Amino acid sequence: MTPSPVPLSGSRFQNEPAALYREMRLEHGPVVPVVLDGGIPAWLVLGYRELHQLTGDTVLFSRDSGLWNQRSAIPDDWPLLPIILRRIPLGDAPSAAGLRERAAVSSGALEDVDLFELRGLTERFADELIDTVCGTGEADLVADYAMRLPLQIIAALCGFTDEQGPGLVTALNDLLDGQERANDGLTHLVTSATELLAARRARPADDMASWMVGHGNGLSDQEIVESILEIAVVAHQSTADWIGNSLRLMLTDERFAASLFGGRSSVAQAMSEVLWEETPLQNWSGRWASRDTYLGGRQIRAGDLLLLGLQGANHDPHVRTPGAAQSGGNNAHFSFSHGEHRCPFRAQEMAEIIAGTAIEVILDRLPDVDLAVPADSLTYRPSPWMRGLTALPVKFTPTPALRPAT
């Protein structure tokens, strides 16, 4: 009997993803038939070699959602549509040339960011956030810090105001969780980015939105809005979870105890290990088969949707020993994807600077920080896409703020 497709939802993605991916691989092999909310079929590619093939062959496995053989059956308000399409689901799907042009504009805007200034900006915003809690002796390093810092930085780089930050964070979380508020989150993001674009067309400034307006190479307003939002969505949530997951590892694993008492030598090691063991981006979309083919022994039909099982591939027993931690400069993981459409190198550099600086500031400002709850009580958000904590309660000796409130 053929095994039934696996629902790409449920508490196991939240509570025991490593065991779930291992069971999927044992039952189905490296390419797993899955069902998305609403009964929509897809393939989840968990094999390291198969994922390498999927992301490396952009002709056979295209990012052109116009190929999707299920698209006519999906309503435009389907909560997962923004994640699957990786774009605002308005109007016609962009052509392959349009996708490349938009990606080039986004990459150009990122390349224009000064990394030295980015580190200074991160330190300033991180200190400001810690100033709000350092005198209390307790904090939630997810809600009070990790979930606020990256978007605050990205918003400033894009051109959003500080006042817009909290609303943007809430909207992004709603969108990425893929639940009932996903479309409300999308509406808020689209409205905010559209208003920003209009403001920068009227009055350019020194920010990424203005750069895109000036170097858009004929992109429409919608395409520029999509570029702004793609940078915000991917960069914020994955970096926030990279910070949170790395702090959790350093607070719960005795190998990193020295770093928590005045040192920084293990920060990079912890961050690298998280990318292998608990990568923020577990699964992602999307590729569509341009013709009938085979992958990992599975017959893939033209127009089938294939999802990138990034965390599953990182644990593929063909490339690593089960349970062995991977760190120490081994960057052969799939946490930034692979191939032509992988996360741009400049975006990786920026994420690493933001996450690493955020952790270092914590160690400097709160040197005796410790968990305020048992480690086994920490929980993760119920998302099949992202891997991030719901909260990280800590305690520490109260210290004065660097910039007392006025």
Buried (B, 14 or more C-beta within 10 A) or exposed (E): EEEEBBBBBEEBBBEEBBEBBBBBBEEBBBBBBBBBBEEBBBBBBBBBBBBBBBBEBBEBBBBBBEBBBBBEEBEEEBBBBBBBBBBBBEEEBBEEEBBBBBBBBBBBBBEBBEEEEBBEBBBBBBBBBBBBBBEEBEBBBBBBBBBBBBBBBBBBBBBBEEEBBEBBBBBBBBBBBBBEBBBBBBEBBBEBBBEBBEBBBEEBEEBBBBBBBEEBEEBEBBBBBBBBBBBBBBBBBBBBBBBBBBBBBBBEBEBBEEBBEEEEEBBBBBBBBBBBBBBBBBBBBBBBBBEEBEBBEBEBEEBBBBBBBBBBBBBBEEBBEEEEBBBEEEEEBBBBBBBEBBBBEBBBBBBBBBBBBBBBBBBBBBBEBEBBEEEEEBEBBBBBBBBBBBBBBBBBEEBEBEEEEE
